[in-house]
Structure formats: structure tokens, C-alpha cells
Amino acid sequence: MNKSTSRLGAACLALTLVTGLGTAEATTEPPPKAATGPGATVTLVTGDKVQVDPTGSATVIDPGDGVFAQLTLNGDEYVIPAEAAPFLGSTLDVRLFNVSYLVRAGLDDAHADALPVKVESGGVATLGPQSRTLAKKDAEGFGQELAGKWKAGQKPGTGRITLAQPEGAPALPADPMAAPADYPEYHTVTVDSIDRTGKPGVMLGSIHSLDDPTFTLFQVGDGVEGTSQAVFSVPAGHYSIEASVLTGPVLDMGSTGALVIEPEFSVTEDMSLTLDARKAVPYETTIEGVPETADTQYDLITYNRTTVQGDQVGNPPFGNSVTALFLMRLVSGGDFGVHTLYATPTRRVTKGSLDFLAMTSIGGPTGADPTYKVVFHEPGGVPASLTRTVRRSDLTTVDSTIHNTPGATSQHPELLSTVYLPWTQTTFGVTAPLDGGRRTDYWYSNAPGKVSWEPILRPDLGLRLLGERRLIRPGQHLTETWNKGPQVPSSSAPYVQEALIGIQDTPDTNVTSALQQVCVACRQGDLGLLYLNPYADSTAGHYRSALDGLAKVEFYRDGALAFTSATRGDGTRLTQLLDLPLLPRPAEYRLKVTGDNPGVGDATSTTDWTFRTTSRDRSADLPDQAMCAPDPARRCSFLPLLFVRPDLPLDIDNATPAGEPFEVAFTVRHQQYQDDPSRVNATVSVSYDGGTTWSEPRTANRGRDGRFTTTLTSPGSGGYAALRIKATDRDGNAVEQTNLRAYRLAPKDQ
């Protein structure tokens, strides 16, 4: 079709149209495609003809000198002539050019000779205000009229022409150019500040919506510049502001600050508010019993604000947020500068929640000195007073014995602790570097039933050993033995939320259930799920971090190799999560896991399990804090793996005197929460040449305390001993655990 009015000049308008429609909100699912047979021809209101093939693709027939925009929205194809583009949304309903719907509604040329329309008064001449249809034979004239009006810079009329739904046809799709009916009304919020001296302050923080978690969070202050006044345009609703008000520039270490929180205010019109740091109270903590020699102290305050949907906004006391805490003067001590921390008391909130956290950590001049770490969790917001005194009798005492790693290329033991609150986690505070030996530390929290503690040891390069998480009590006394060899797989159920990372290797820094665990080795249907930490020391409840938990894995079914880590992970090793393909029928399985210590050459630990399992095994009896995987709602059964945990009489250097009798003691148990195995038999072999030759297996006897023991006599020279322990139970499940460099032989002169 050739029209007398050129339409090439409208190409840019058509491209603008494509950009505008591209932001239209998508429907929940695309509309159904009509059955078009070999192809359906559709005549548009402009007289242009479009062929729609069975796949939904559209082709303009005989476009002549015309220009068209073609795009897909919400699963429908639109073909828009250039002369119609300037009038879309105002005069013309864009759905008039939805060729997919025209076919779906039976308005193609084979089924209809007119298009149903609704015309408001003021329409173009071709369509009077009473028009109900546009005959397709008149459509070309309508298109020419549009082109002429556009060329003359005129509108076709003040009315609007929309597509009408034919009787019995599918409902019209939503108009992608229609403005949302509930488009919010915006208001201006002006925020001023007063510092602690009464002068205009420098603000750094954020303002955010409590109603809509998708609403953009605005920064109060830009980077390290700060601002004395902030102006925002926001929709009507409920908001919160949390900002520090400083007495001077952000990067001036002499600028003191105060955390000022306006936790809940309504925006219904243009408004102003002031953040007044003069209302802030100081955070001051006294811990009874701290020696005068303690010369290192860190203080920290921070907060968490949630929307009504539970989304968190705040400054968690770890990771990248430490920079924000420093700039906002919410941390004091050491390189952060020594200054008093301040915060304004807040009222109770009615939307979402507001949590406040204050911490103090004190240490002495050497790594052997005790550390003190106290935590104050205020779930209702900032209290009226932040002055605190902790009695010595309320401190939890933690006595630790730390063993050095034999043969480590670098000994850098460091002891610290992670604190888990209902909304965050932190290792903030003084750590304790030392050279092995005994030490004492002290913990305290004002919410013992809500705050859990987890000790962490970095024994040498490349490792983190994590301890059991506990809800501590005031005055409690705990003992910990760390890094006593040899290394073995942990039988403890790992925590779903590990420090700074989740069980699925995804960032998981917002704490919701710090004590939630997952089954170590369980079966659901024909899938075995293994959450195995391949390294642990001799203390029950300790385990190696998943960040360090690489291992080589082989898995066999009835003697045939079914899986190897050579095809997964980095090609040779896997992290702790492993899914095992099981058979529905009774079968025998073999699982071989080899772990190592990155800081110690040749210190490998190989555990070789043999076990039987079927889909009819008895359901696992797990407590509320432990769950099955991958689906916690489905039943699961324990895989009957036998875990060997040695308990050797070793000194601080993981050594025993050479040439003297040496008692090997160990336990053989199932994983955590599984009943102990029955009728276990065990043997011990030893090697003093790195595992090249082994002694004859010696039977280990089981005592009333459940430990197996046997006595070895080591050679008089030094070096290292390798240990191999084999055990079987009544049901035929077996384990063979081999540790190279299990312990050191110290010559008598040492």
C-alpha cells in the first residue's frame, strides 16, 4: 500500500515509543497464542496490513515508504505505524495495534470486516463521536488523516479512540501506557541537624521507607562529605532516619558524633524535622575485675531497623560496614580513634522493629592476658541511659588450652569469638594471639537467652576451627581444648548459618536462627545429603569452617564408582555439601574422604566408610534445632557412618616422649543426634615412616566410659607417627581412618 503522505519522518517517534512501552508492567503470565493456521492477515486502523504467523511473529505486507515500530510486550506482538506514534496514549489506544490480540479476538480479515472501537467526543472526521466500528475499507483514509494532522503539527481531536472488546472475545489486555491508578503522591522532607555544641551539624546516615522494602534507600550525606541539611522527595508513607550528627568534617578525627535516630514518622505533606545531637546520652561501660594492666579497649554501638515486611536496614558490626561505622563515629579504640560514643534515646516503634547493640572489648598488652567481651542487646531501641556496670560474678569464664600444630610452616594461633544476636553477628573486639598454652577469657551479655556465643581458633595459616555455639549463663565456667590432634572428620551437625556465610555458600549475614543445624549425613528418598566438615580436632563440637573444608571424595555403590570429586568442584576437591546418588534397593556403599591442613605438608586425614542403607530405614529422630535436607518438611533417615574421635595424651606441641609407652584412646560413635552403634570392635596400627610400613593391628578394648584404648611403644628417635584405626559395628558398617603426622615424637632431651 502506498500512501500519499510520507511517514519516514516519524521513525524517531516510533523509536521513542518503543522505549516508553519497554517499561510497561508485565502480566503474571503471557496471554495464550491463537491458532492462526498458515497465517492470519490483520488490517490495522491505519489501513496497514500485517500477517501474523502461527508462532506469533508479525510481518507488514507491502509497507511502501512506511516506517513501523515492532515490539513484544507481555507476550503480545505490537506493530505501530509511524504516523500513529505521536498520538499514542493521548488520542489512540496502543492496543489498536496489538496484532496478537486482534487475531485472538477474531478480528483478523478472515473473520471481521470492521474493528470495534469506542470514540469520545472530539474525534477525527473519519470517526464521529457516535462511531462504534471502523470499517476496514475506511481504515486507509483514517491513516491518511492521521499523517496529515501530524505533518501539520495538529492533533486529530481532543477525544480518545480505544479498542472495544468484541462479544465473546477474550478480555482486553492491560493498557501498557496507562498510568497506575495508585500512583503515589510525593512530598518534600527537609532534614536539618544540630551537633552537640548547638551548631549546625554534619550528617551521615540514611532515610528509608517502613512500608515498601522496594523503595530506594536515600543516603543522608554523600560518601565521606556529610551534609548539614538534606532534602528528599518521597511518596506519602512512614519513614525512619538513622544518622550520625558530627561536630565537624567526616574525615577529621577530632570530630565527635552522636547517633540520632528518628525511628518512625509519617509523611502526608511537605515537612521538616531536625536531628538534635544534644539529646544524645553517652555509652559508658565498667567491667568489674579488669586488671589495671588492660590497656586496649574497643567500644561499638550500632542498630537494626526493619520494615513492616521484616527487611533489615542498618550497619551490621562486621565486613564492609566497618567503614560506615568508622565514618559515623560508632566505633572507638585503636586505629578508630578514642572518643566517647553517643546515641539519642528512642521511643517504641509500631511498624517493624528497632534493635540497638552496644559492645565493649578489653584486652591486655600481651596475647597471654585475658580478654573481656560484653554485649548489650536492646530489642526496643536506644534506652534512656547507656551507662552500664557488669559485676565480676556475672561474667562467664572461658578457660582454653591451645595446642600448636606439629610441622606447621607458620604458627599464628589466634583466639576470638563470634556473637550471634537475633538479627546480626559480630567478631568485633580484641583478639588473643598467642603461642599455644592456657589462657582465660570472659564473656557477658545482658540477654543470655537470646545471644549465643561461638569461640573460633585460627591455629595456623589457612584454617579456622569453630566451637560449639552456646547460650551462656551469668557466672558460668566453660573449658575448651583446641587443636589437639590428629585431624578427623567432624561428627557434629553443622550450623545452617556459619559466620558470615550460609550453608549453601551464599552470603548470609543477617541472622535469623543461629542455633539451627542440618543433619550431617542423611537420606531422603534416593538422595543422600552429606554436610561433612572433613577436619575437626579432638574436642566434640569443634569443626573446621566450611570456607576451609576442601576434601577429595570418592563414592561407590556395590563396588562400582558412582561419583568422584574429579568431576565436580575445582576438579579434585569439594566443599562440605555433597549429594550422593543412592539405590532404592538394599545396597552396600563406600565413601572415601581425604582432607588436609593447608599449613602442614603431608598431614592428610583419610576416612574410608563402608555402610548399608535402604529407603525403608527408620526415620531420623532430630531435635527442633536440627533439620533434614534438602527438604525439612520430609522425613529422612541417618546414614550409619561411624566417626572415630581420638583422645591422645599429647602436650601443647601435639607431641609425646619418644621411646616410652603411649596409650591410644578414642571413641567410635555415629553422627550427632544419632544413637551410638552396637557391638563395636576396633583395632589400631601405627607407622613411623610416613605410612610406608604399618605395624600389625592391635585390638583396642572398650572401657565403661565408652572409650577404646590400647598401648603402643614408640621408637626412641624423633619424627612423626601415623595412626590407622579400624572399627566395625554389629550391622557390618565399618570405618578405616588413617592420619599421617598424627602426632610428634619428642626426643627425651626435648
Helices and strands as residue ranges (DSSP letters): G 8-10, H 11-21, E 40-43, E 49-52, E 58-61, E 68-73, E 76-81, G 82-87, G 94-97, H 99-104, E 114-119, E 133-135, G 136-138, H 139-151, E 161-163, E 186-194, E 202-209, E 218-220, E 229-235, E 237-246, E 257-267, E 271-276, G 277-279, E 281-287, E 296-306, E 312-314, H 321-327, E 331-332, G 334-336, E 341-343, E 354-363, E 372-378, E 386-390, G 392-394, E 396-402, E 411-420, E 425-426, E 432-433, E 437-445, E 452-460, E 465-466, E 477-482, E 497-498, E 501-502, E 517-518, E 521-524, E 527-531, E 543-544, E 551-557, E 560-564, G 565-567, E 577-581, E 587-595, E 605-613, E 626-627, E 637-638, E 643-646, E 655-657, E 661-669, E 681-687, E 698-702, E 708-713, E 719-728, E 734-746
